[in-house]
Amino acid sequence: QRHYVEILDAKTREKLCFLDKVEPHTTTAEIKNLFGKSLKDEDVLQKLPMGTTATRYFQDVGAQISWVTLFLTEYGGPLFIYLLFYFRVPFIYGNKYDFTSSRHMVVHLSCICHSLHYVKYLLETLFVHCFSHGTVPLCNIFKNCTYSRGFTGWMAYYINHPLYTPPTYGAQQVKLALDIFDLWPAGSKTRKIPYLTKNPFTWLFLLVSCPNYTYQVGSWIGFAIMTQCLPVALFSLVGFTQMTI
């Protein structure tokens, strides 16, 4: 005995389609194929499975921007903002500290790590990433940039402050943090799962198959250990929470 399947809009409960004589053993994936998928821009009308009359549904997705524009704006901002605090431009720490340099090695290492981290993002956006969709809602740029730039300014203010003190455990703590940060080397364009190395932090690849998010969080935890800066730890926590949603 065949069944009749009615397709409704999940929000408005409006009937979208009525499938006639569907086999009882039909899978959900097959029903999706019967209902039809969103059409691609390059689809030709005469090749679509329909008769002489075609019904099309339109959805207004609002103002859009390209993914490249979103990522360049999102990643370029933190890179620029952090360097403003590192070079201590005027009107940040007071006139007597304008364009002065910190005497602590960890401050300079932090700037290098932070800068390379975002330079890597920018290079991947331009030369590595392939985007399945051409655009993204414009509102995303405000949300993403507020998050990344706000935290960057917060952490950079304290790390590069003239009264900043180095980590409690000195060079040993900095070296541990750099080992963690090395899990995601700057400028790397490798898209396969890396091989294990003598660095014990790479051994997690034995347990997970796609650990890019895991090691991104690990990199920021390492940065928090190296700087002992509370805003960095909070940024790591918020970032991890966002990735799990």
C-alpha positions as CSV (number, residue, x, y, z in Angstrom):
1,Q,0.0,0.0,0.0
2,R,1.3,3.4,-1.0
3,H,1.2,6.5,1.1
4,Y,0.5,10.2,0.6
5,V,3.0,12.6,2.0
6,E,2.2,16.2,2.7
7,I,5.0,18.8,3.0
8,L,4.3,21.8,5.2
9,D,6.3,24.9,6.0
10,A,7.7,24.5,9.4
11,K,6.9,28.0,10.5
12,T,3.7,29.0,8.8
13,R,2.2,25.4,8.4
14,E,1.4,26.3,4.8
15,K,1.1,23.4,2.5
16,L,4.1,23.4,0.1
17,C,3.8,20.1,-1.7
18,F,1.7,16.9,-1.8
19,L,3.5,13.7,-2.8
20,D,1.2,11.0,-4.3
21,K,1.7,7.3,-4.0
22,V,4.9,7.1,-2.0
23,E,6.3,3.6,-1.3
24,P,6.2,2.5,2.4
25,H,9.9,1.7,2.4
26,T,10.9,5.2,1.0
27,T,13.6,6.8,3.1
28,T,13.6,10.4,4.3
29,A,16.4,11.2,1.9
30,E,14.4,9.9,-1.0
31,I,11.4,12.0,0.1
32,K,13.7,15.0,0.1
33,N,14.6,14.2,-3.5
34,L,11.0,13.9,-4.4
35,F,10.2,17.2,-2.8
36,G,13.1,18.9,-4.5
37,K,16.2,20.8,-3.4
38,S,17.1,24.4,-3.7
39,L,18.2,25.2,-7.2
40,K,21.7,26.3,-8.1
41,D,22.3,29.5,-10.0
42,E,23.6,27.4,-13.0
43,D,20.6,25.1,-13.3
44,V,18.9,25.2,-16.7
45,L,15.1,25.4,-16.8
46,Q,14.6,22.8,-19.5
47,K,16.7,20.2,-17.6
48,L,14.6,20.4,-14.4
49,P,12.1,17.6,-13.7
50,M,8.9,19.5,-14.3
51,G,6.2,20.1,-17.0
52,T,5.3,23.2,-18.9
53,T,4.3,25.1,-15.7
54,A,6.9,25.8,-13.1
55,T,6.2,27.1,-9.6
56,R,9.1,28.9,-7.9
57,Y,9.3,30.0,-4.3
58,F,11.1,33.2,-3.3
59,Q,12.7,33.9,0.0
60,D,14.1,37.3,0.9
61,V,17.4,36.6,2.7
62,G,18.1,40.3,3.2
63,A,21.3,42.2,2.5
64,Q,24.3,39.9,1.7
65,I,28.1,40.2,1.5
66,S,30.7,37.7,0.3
67,W,32.4,35.3,2.6
68,V,35.7,36.7,1.6
69,T,34.7,40.2,2.6
70,L,33.4,38.9,5.9
71,F,36.6,37.0,6.8
72,L,38.9,39.8,5.6
73,T,37.1,42.3,7.7
74,E,36.8,40.0,10.7
75,Y,40.4,38.9,10.8
76,G,42.0,42.1,9.6
77,G,40.5,44.1,12.4
78,P,42.1,42.2,15.4
79,L,45.5,42.2,13.6
80,F,45.4,46.0,13.2
81,I,44.0,46.7,16.7
82,Y,46.5,44.6,18.5
83,L,49.4,46.3,16.8
84,L,48.0,49.7,17.8
85,F,48.4,48.7,21.5
86,Y,51.7,47.0,20.9
87,F,53.3,50.1,19.4
88,R,51.6,52.2,22.1
89,V,50.2,54.8,19.8
90,P,49.2,58.2,21.4
91,F,46.0,58.5,23.5
92,I,46.2,54.9,24.9
93,Y,48.6,54.8,27.8
94,G,49.5,58.5,28.3
95,N,52.0,60.8,26.6
96,K,55.1,59.6,28.3
97,Y,54.5,56.0,27.0
98,D,53.8,57.0,23.4
99,F,55.7,54.7,21.0
100,T,57.7,53.1,23.8
101,S,58.6,49.4,23.9
102,S,58.1,46.8,26.6
103,R,61.2,45.3,28.2
104,H,59.5,41.9,28.7
105,M,60.2,39.2,26.1
106,V,56.7,37.7,26.6
107,V,55.1,40.9,25.3
108,H,57.0,40.7,22.0
109,L,56.4,36.9,21.7
110,S,52.7,37.5,22.3
111,C,52.6,40.1,19.5
112,I,54.3,37.7,17.1
113,C,52.0,34.8,17.9
114,H,48.8,37.0,17.7
115,S,49.9,38.6,14.4
116,L,50.9,35.3,12.8
117,H,47.6,33.7,13.9
118,Y,45.6,36.3,12.0
119,V,47.9,36.6,9.1
120,K,47.4,32.8,8.7
121,Y,43.6,33.4,8.7
122,L,43.9,36.1,6.0
123,L,46.1,34.0,3.8
124,E,43.8,31.0,4.1
125,T,40.8,33.2,3.2
126,L,42.5,34.5,0.0
127,F,44.3,31.4,-1.2
128,V,42.9,28.2,0.5
129,H,39.3,28.3,1.4
130,C,36.5,27.3,-1.0
131,F,33.1,28.5,-0.1
132,S,30.0,26.5,-0.9
133,H,27.8,29.6,-0.7
134,G,28.7,32.9,-2.3
135,T,27.2,35.2,0.3
136,V,26.4,35.6,4.0
137,P,23.9,37.9,5.7
138,L,25.3,41.4,6.2
139,C,24.4,41.4,9.9
140,N,27.0,38.7,10.5
141,I,29.8,41.1,9.9
142,F,28.6,43.3,12.8
143,K,28.2,40.4,15.2
144,N,31.6,38.7,14.3
145,C,33.6,42.0,14.2
146,T,32.2,43.2,17.6
147,Y,33.2,39.9,19.2
148,S,36.7,39.6,17.8
149,R,37.7,43.3,17.9
150,G,36.2,43.9,21.3
151,F,38.1,41.0,22.9
152,T,41.3,41.9,21.0
153,G,41.3,45.5,22.3
154,W,40.6,44.2,25.8
155,M,43.4,41.7,25.9
156,A,45.9,43.9,24.0
157,Y,45.4,46.8,26.4
158,Y,46.6,44.7,29.4
159,I,49.3,42.7,27.7
160,N,51.0,45.7,26.2
161,H,50.4,48.0,29.2
162,P,53.5,49.7,30.6
163,L,52.7,48.2,34.1
164,Y,52.3,44.6,32.7
165,T,54.2,42.0,34.6
166,P,55.5,38.8,33.0
167,P,54.1,35.4,33.8
168,T,54.6,34.0,37.3
169,Y,56.6,31.0,36.2
170,G,58.8,32.8,33.8
171,A,60.4,31.3,30.7
172,Q,59.2,27.7,31.5
173,Q,55.6,28.8,31.2
174,V,56.2,30.8,28.0
175,K,57.9,27.7,26.4
176,L,55.0,25.5,27.4
177,A,52.6,27.9,25.8
178,L,54.7,28.2,22.6
179,D,54.6,24.4,22.3
180,I,50.8,24.5,22.4
181,F,50.7,27.4,20.0
182,D,52.9,25.4,17.6
183,L,50.1,22.9,17.0
184,W,48.7,25.4,14.4
185,P,51.8,26.7,12.7
186,A,51.3,30.1,11.0
187,G,51.1,30.1,7.2
188,S,50.4,26.4,7.0
189,K,48.1,25.5,4.1
190,T,48.0,21.7,4.7
191,R,44.5,20.4,4.6
192,K,45.2,16.8,5.7
193,I,45.5,15.5,9.2
194,P,49.1,16.2,10.3
195,Y,51.4,13.3,11.3
196,L,52.4,12.8,14.9
197,T,55.7,14.6,16.0
198,K,57.8,14.7,19.1
199,N,55.6,17.5,20.3
200,P,53.3,15.6,22.8
201,F,50.4,17.9,22.0
202,T,50.2,16.4,18.5
203,W,49.3,13.0,20.0
204,L,45.6,14.1,20.2
205,F,45.4,13.2,16.5
206,L,45.3,9.5,17.6
207,L,41.9,10.2,19.1
208,V,40.2,12.7,16.8
209,S,39.9,12.9,13.0
210,C,39.2,16.6,12.5
211,P,40.7,18.4,15.5
212,N,41.0,21.9,13.9
213,Y,38.6,23.4,16.4
214,T,40.2,21.5,19.3
215,Y,43.6,22.9,18.4
216,Q,42.3,26.4,17.8
217,V,41.0,26.4,21.4
218,G,44.3,24.9,22.4
219,S,46.2,27.7,20.7
220,W,44.3,30.3,22.7
221,I,44.7,28.4,25.9
222,G,48.4,28.4,25.3
223,F,48.2,32.1,24.6
224,A,46.4,32.6,27.9
225,I,49.0,30.6,29.8
226,M,51.8,32.6,28.1
227,T,50.4,36.0,29.0
228,Q,48.5,35.2,32.2
229,C,45.8,37.6,31.0
230,L,42.2,37.1,32.1
231,P,40.6,38.6,28.9
232,V,42.5,36.0,26.8
233,A,41.1,33.2,29.0
234,L,37.6,34.6,28.7
235,F,38.1,34.9,24.9
236,S,39.1,31.2,24.8
237,L,36.1,30.2,26.8
238,V,33.6,32.2,24.7
239,G,35.2,31.0,21.5
240,F,34.9,27.3,22.7
241,T,31.3,27.9,23.7
242,Q,30.5,29.3,20.3
243,M,32.1,26.4,18.5
244,T,30.1,23.9,20.4
245,I,26.7,25.5,19.6
